[in-house]
Amino acid sequence: MNTLIITYDLAAPATNYERLVLKIRAQNNWARLGANAYLVKSSLTVIQLRDVLKPILKSGDKLFVGHCPVPSAWHGQPEDVSKWIVENQP
């Protein structure tokens, strides 16, 4: 399983925000880092996950999917997100 980071910036969030978030959360093991960022555990590669999410995007939307290697450091995340990060690092 890969730990991946997804960030996005939607040009018109009202049109596709909920669909994108549902598709990200369909990965089943995820943590929301902020308004437009998630960590996910997935058997998909970064390219495969990008291709899963890409059909939802509209013109002007931006998406980044990358590996999230360790070590990592963070501040101000809720306890459940901090716990997820610790438990899901390789």
N, C-alpha and C positions, 0 to 999 in steps of 0.2 A: 504494500500500500504506500502511496505517495502522500506526503503532506504538501498541499498546494495552497498558494495564496491567489485570491481573485480580487481584483479591484475594477471598478467601473465608474464611468461618468456618463450619465444619460442626458442627451440633449433635450428630450421631452419626457421626463420621468413619468408623467401621468399616463402615457400611452403604453409603457411596457415594464415599469418597475416591478409590479407584483408578479408578472410572468417570469421575469428574470430571477427574482428572489426564490420563487417556488422551484425553479429548475436547479438553482444552486443548492437549495435545501434538500432536493431529491437525492443528493449524494449521501444522505442519511447521517453522516458523521461530520459535523461542521460547528464552527464557532464564529460569531459575528464580531469583527474587530472594531467596526465603526459604521457610519452611515453607508459607506460604499465599499466595504472590504470584508471578506470572509476568509477563514482558513477552512480547508476541507481535507478529509482523508478520502482518497479515491484510488481505485486500481487503474484509472485512466491516466494517460500521459497529459502533459500540458496542452499539446496540440489536439488530442481527442476531446478534452474538456472544453477547450476553446470552441471546437466545432459543434459541440452539444449546445453551447450557449449562443453562438453566433446567429442562428436563425431568428432569435428573439430581437436582436438589435436592429435599430432603425438608423437611417442616415444621420451622421454626426455623433453617434454614440461611440464611446471608447471602452475597451475591455483589455485587461491584462490578466494573464494566467501564468504563474511561475512556480518553480519549486521553492519551498520554504525550508531551507536547510537549517540545521542547528549549528552552533548555539544561537539562541535568540534572547532578546531582552525587551522588556516592555514596562510600561508605567500607566497606571490609571485604569487598567482593564478591570471589569467586574470579576468577582471571585470565581464565578463559573467559567469565564473565558480563560482566566489564568490557570485554573485547574485543567481545562481542556488542553491548553498548550503544553503543560507539563506532562500530561498523560499521553499525548499524541506525538511527542518528539521521538525520533528513533533512538 
